[in-house]
Amino acid sequence: MALIPKNPTTTAERNAERRAAQEQVFLREVDDALRGDDTLRLVRRYGVPVGAVIVLGLAGLAGWMAWTNHVAAEAGQKGEAFAIALDQVEAGRWEPAKASLGQIAATGGPGYAASAKLVEGGVALDQKKPDDAAKIFAAVSADPKVPQAYRDLATVREVAIRFDQLPPQQVIDRLKPLAVPGNAWFGSAGELVGVAEMKAGRKAEAGALFAQMAKDSGVPETLRRRARQLATELGVDPGEEPAAAAAQALAQ
């Protein structure tokens, strides 16, 4: 039996179908106009408001593309300036390097500025100016606008320079949040905290921390070896080295 087509039976249904058809025609004409770059025809046919929206959309797209290109070009210039400064540092041209780094720190974004300051602190340290270096690192560490990774590195470097001048508890308080497994600075901060614990007479805490470092494959190998030796000297079993433990697990 043939099916009877279902046609709109009410005025509301017929109006809804008519509006849907008109919308489809409008969308097709917008698409055709955009493809043919015929914005003016749309303005004339559908009025200024619709045409203005389309023109503004195209202008916004052009502006976004221009801004993207500007940001990319600016980032390239900053990267090139930073590379030049690093070349100057490597060549031992301290004064030009300091001038370049100062310019980057003044005009670059938070990341570039912090990187420039960290390199400047390293230059001061190479020039046997530990107090100047410590001040630079302290400034980076205390700056809330600087990304946290840079602040953490600056904190470790500042405390390392001033280690002999600081009370052991102050070293522990400042670096304990970083001296935990999984933190990027666990090895460096952990070693300083462990030695500070020893100076404070807390050998058990120091030994436990060194043993933890010795077992952590994320800690650089040289630090793991020192941590293993210190843990053993403090009477704490550091366990097997990560590489040896992994080999034994594969053999089983």
C-alpha positions as CSV (number, residue, x, y, z in Angstrom):
1,M,0.0,0.0,0.0
2,A,1.4,3.4,-1.0
3,L,2.2,5.8,1.8
4,I,0.4,9.1,1.8
5,P,2.9,12.0,2.0
6,K,2.7,13.8,5.3
7,N,2.1,17.5,4.4
8,P,1.8,20.4,6.9
9,T,-1.9,20.6,7.9
10,T,-1.9,23.7,10.2
11,T,-0.9,27.3,9.5
12,A,1.8,27.1,12.1
13,E,3.4,24.1,10.5
14,R,3.3,25.7,7.1
15,N,4.9,28.9,8.4
16,A,7.6,26.9,10.2
17,E,8.4,25.0,7.0
18,R,8.5,28.3,5.0
19,R,10.9,29.9,7.5
20,A,13.2,26.9,7.4
21,A,13.3,27.0,3.6
22,Q,14.0,30.7,3.7
23,E,16.8,30.2,6.2
24,Q,18.4,27.5,4.0
25,V,18.3,29.8,1.0
26,F,19.9,32.6,3.1
27,L,22.7,30.3,4.3
28,R,23.4,29.1,0.8
29,E,23.5,32.7,-0.5
30,V,25.9,33.7,2.4
31,D,28.1,30.8,1.5
32,D,28.1,31.6,-2.2
33,A,28.8,35.2,-1.5
34,L,31.7,34.5,0.8
35,R,33.1,32.1,-1.8
36,G,32.8,34.7,-4.5
37,D,34.0,37.6,-2.2
38,D,30.6,39.3,-2.9
39,T,30.1,40.9,0.5
40,L,28.6,44.1,-1.0
41,R,25.8,42.1,-2.6
42,L,24.9,40.7,0.8
43,V,24.8,44.1,2.3
44,R,22.4,45.4,-0.4
45,R,20.1,42.3,-0.3
46,Y,19.9,41.7,3.5
47,G,20.6,45.1,4.9
48,V,23.4,46.9,6.8
49,P,23.2,44.9,10.1
50,V,23.8,41.5,8.5
51,G,26.4,42.9,6.2
52,A,28.1,44.7,9.1
53,V,28.3,41.4,11.0
54,I,30.0,39.7,8.1
55,V,32.4,42.6,7.5
56,L,33.3,42.7,11.2
57,G,33.9,38.9,11.2
58,L,36.2,39.2,8.2
59,A,38.0,42.2,9.8
60,G,38.3,40.3,13.0
61,L,39.9,37.3,11.2
62,A,42.3,39.6,9.5
63,G,43.2,41.3,12.7
64,W,43.7,37.9,14.5
65,M,46.0,36.8,11.7
66,A,48.0,40.0,11.8
67,W,48.3,39.7,15.6
68,T,49.5,36.1,15.3
69,N,52.1,37.1,12.8
70,H,53.2,40.0,15.1
71,V,53.5,37.8,18.1
72,A,55.5,35.2,16.2
73,A,57.9,37.8,14.8
74,E,58.4,39.4,18.2
75,A,59.0,35.9,19.8
76,G,61.6,35.3,17.1
77,Q,63.4,38.6,17.8
78,K,63.5,37.8,21.5
79,G,64.8,34.3,20.9
80,E,67.5,35.7,18.7
81,A,68.5,38.4,21.2
82,F,68.7,35.7,23.9
83,A,70.8,33.4,21.8
84,I,73.2,36.4,21.1
85,A,73.4,37.0,24.8
86,L,74.3,33.4,25.5
87,D,77.0,33.5,22.8
88,Q,78.5,36.5,24.5
89,V,78.4,34.7,27.9
90,E,80.1,31.6,26.4
91,A,82.8,33.8,24.8
92,G,83.5,35.5,28.2
93,R,82.3,38.9,26.9
94,W,80.7,39.8,30.2
95,E,79.9,43.5,29.8
96,P,78.2,43.1,26.4
97,A,76.4,40.0,27.8
98,K,75.1,41.9,30.8
99,A,73.9,44.8,28.6
100,S,72.1,42.3,26.3
101,L,70.6,40.4,29.3
102,G,69.5,43.6,30.9
103,Q,67.7,44.7,27.7
104,I,65.9,41.3,27.5
105,A,64.9,41.4,31.2
106,A,63.5,44.9,30.7
107,T,61.5,44.3,27.5
108,G,60.8,40.5,27.4
109,G,57.9,38.7,28.8
110,P,58.0,37.0,32.3
111,G,59.7,33.9,30.9
112,Y,62.4,35.7,28.9
113,A,63.0,38.2,31.7
114,A,63.4,35.4,34.3
115,S,65.8,33.5,32.0
116,A,67.9,36.6,31.4
117,K,68.1,37.2,35.2
118,L,69.1,33.6,35.9
119,V,71.9,33.8,33.3
120,E,72.9,37.2,34.7
121,G,73.2,35.6,38.1
122,G,75.3,32.8,36.7
123,V,77.6,35.4,35.1
124,A,78.0,37.1,38.5
125,L,78.9,33.8,40.0
126,D,81.5,33.1,37.3
127,Q,82.9,36.5,38.1
128,K,83.4,35.5,41.7
129,K,80.6,37.8,42.9
130,P,78.5,35.5,45.0
131,D,76.7,38.2,46.8
132,D,75.5,39.9,43.6
133,A,74.5,36.5,42.2
134,A,72.5,35.6,45.4
135,K,70.7,39.0,45.2
136,I,69.7,38.4,41.6
137,F,68.4,34.9,42.3
138,A,66.6,36.1,45.4
139,A,64.8,38.8,43.3
140,V,63.7,36.2,40.7
141,S,62.5,33.8,43.5
142,A,60.4,36.5,45.1
143,D,58.8,37.8,41.9
144,P,55.1,36.6,41.7
145,K,55.0,37.4,38.0
146,V,57.7,34.8,37.2
147,P,56.7,31.3,36.3
148,Q,57.0,28.9,39.2
149,A,59.7,26.7,37.6
150,Y,62.0,29.7,37.3
151,R,61.3,30.8,40.9
152,D,62.1,27.3,42.2
153,L,65.4,27.2,40.3
154,A,66.3,30.7,41.6
155,T,65.5,29.6,45.2
156,V,67.7,26.5,44.9
157,R,70.6,28.6,43.5
158,E,70.2,31.4,46.1
159,V,70.2,29.0,49.0
160,A,73.1,27.0,47.6
161,I,75.2,30.2,47.4
162,R,74.2,31.3,50.9
163,F,74.2,27.8,52.5
164,D,77.1,28.4,54.9
165,Q,75.6,31.8,56.0
166,L,72.0,30.5,56.7
167,P,70.8,28.7,59.8
168,P,70.1,25.0,59.0
169,Q,66.4,25.4,59.8
170,Q,66.1,28.3,57.3
171,V,67.6,26.1,54.6
172,I,65.1,23.3,55.5
173,D,62.1,25.6,55.6
174,R,62.9,27.2,52.2
175,L,63.7,24.0,50.3
176,K,61.6,21.3,52.0
177,P,58.7,21.9,49.6
178,L,61.0,21.1,46.7
179,A,62.8,18.2,48.3
180,V,60.1,15.7,47.5
181,P,59.9,12.9,44.9
182,G,58.5,14.0,41.6
183,N,59.7,17.5,41.9
184,A,62.1,18.7,39.2
185,W,64.6,19.9,41.9
186,F,64.3,16.9,44.2
187,G,68.0,16.0,43.8
188,S,69.5,19.5,44.3
189,A,67.1,20.7,47.0
190,G,67.1,17.3,48.7
191,E,70.9,17.3,49.0
192,L,70.9,20.7,50.6
193,V,68.1,19.8,52.9
194,G,69.8,16.6,53.9
195,V,73.1,18.3,54.8
196,A,71.2,21.0,56.7
197,E,69.4,18.2,58.7
198,M,72.9,16.8,59.5
199,K,74.1,20.2,60.7
200,A,71.0,20.5,62.8
201,G,71.8,17.1,64.4
202,R,68.9,15.2,62.9
203,K,70.8,12.4,61.3
204,A,67.9,10.0,61.1
205,E,65.9,12.5,59.0
206,A,68.9,13.2,56.8
207,G,69.6,9.5,56.3
208,A,66.0,8.8,55.3
209,L,66.0,11.6,52.8
210,F,69.3,10.5,51.3
211,A,68.0,6.9,51.0
212,Q,64.8,8.2,49.3
213,M,67.0,10.2,46.8
214,A,69.2,7.1,46.1
215,K,66.1,5.1,45.1
216,D,64.7,7.8,42.8
217,S,65.5,7.2,39.2
218,G,64.5,10.8,38.4
219,V,67.5,12.2,40.4
220,P,70.7,12.6,38.4
221,E,73.1,9.7,38.8
222,T,75.9,11.7,40.4
223,L,73.5,12.9,43.1
224,R,72.1,9.4,43.6
225,R,75.6,8.0,44.2
226,R,76.4,10.7,46.8
227,A,73.0,10.2,48.5
228,R,73.6,6.5,48.6
229,Q,77.0,7.0,50.3
230,L,75.7,9.5,52.8
231,A,72.7,7.3,53.6
232,T,75.0,4.4,54.3
233,E,77.3,6.5,56.5
234,L,74.3,7.6,58.5
235,G,73.2,4.0,59.1
236,V,70.3,3.9,56.7
237,D,70.0,1.2,54.0
238,P,69.4,3.0,50.7
239,G,68.3,-0.3,49.0
240,E,69.3,-1.4,45.6
241,E,70.2,1.1,42.8
242,P,67.2,1.7,40.4
243,A,69.1,0.1,37.5
244,A,70.1,-3.0,39.5
245,A,66.5,-3.4,40.8
246,A,65.1,-3.1,37.3
247,A,67.6,-5.7,36.0
248,Q,66.7,-8.1,38.8
249,A,63.0,-7.6,38.1
250,L,63.5,-8.5,34.4
251,A,65.6,-11.6,35.4
252,Q,62.8,-13.0,37.6
